[in-house]
Amino acid sequence: MELDGPGGGLLHVRQQLQRPKGKPTLVPVKSRMGVRSIPLPSVTVLALRERQTAQQAERRLIGEEGWQADDLCVQF
């Protein structure tokens, strides 16, 4: 994910979440057409940055041992 572009950012789709037998698993997208970049408006970038800040505070409060997030949004 790129969040510093002019007027917003880009979300790069490279994997998808599937749940074979109920277990969440990241797998490559099904086709080459699935690999894409999606423009993000600046309001979305702001919301993602705010969520990242809140999540870091939650992680510090809970501690690494108790943290159970999937971290599906890669660090940006």
N, C-alpha and C positions, 0 to 999 in steps of 0.2 A: 504494500500500500504506500502510495506517495501522497503526502499531505501538504506539501509546500509549493504546489504549482500555482500559477496565476489564476485567481478566481476559484480555487478549489483544489481538488486532488484527484487521484486515480486509484481505483480498486482493481487489482489484478487477480482474475479468477484463474486458478491453476489446479485446484482440487475441489472435491465435493465431499460432503458428509453423508455417509450411508450407515444404516444400522442392520447389518446382516446378523441374524440371530439375536437382535436386540442390543448388540454391542456397538457403540458409535465408533466408526472407522473412517479415516480420511483416505480417499482413493483419488487417482487422477480423473479428470473429467472424461466423459464417455467418448468424445470426439474432438478433433482438432478445432472444430467450430466452437466448442465449449470454452476453449482457452481464449480469453478476451480481457480487455481493460475497459472499465466502466467509469466515466467521469463522475466525480462527486462534487456537488455544489458546496460553497464555503460554509453554509449553515450546517451541513452534514459533517464537514471536517471539524467544525467547532464542537459539535455534539460528541464526536468520537474522542477528541482531545479531553473534553470534560469527563467523559466516562472513563478514560484511561487514568486520569488523576484520581477519581473516586475509587477505582478498582485498586490502584496502588495503595491508597489509604486503608482499604478493607483488608488487603493482603498483609499489611504491616500489623493491623489490629488482630487479625486471626492468627498470623504466624504461618511460616512455610509448611509446618507439619499438618496444620488443619486446612490449608488451602486446597480447594477441590475444583477450581475452575478449569475449563477445557482449553483456555487460551487460544480460541479459534481465530481471534484477530491477532495477527502477527504484530510484534513490536514495531512501532513506527516512530 
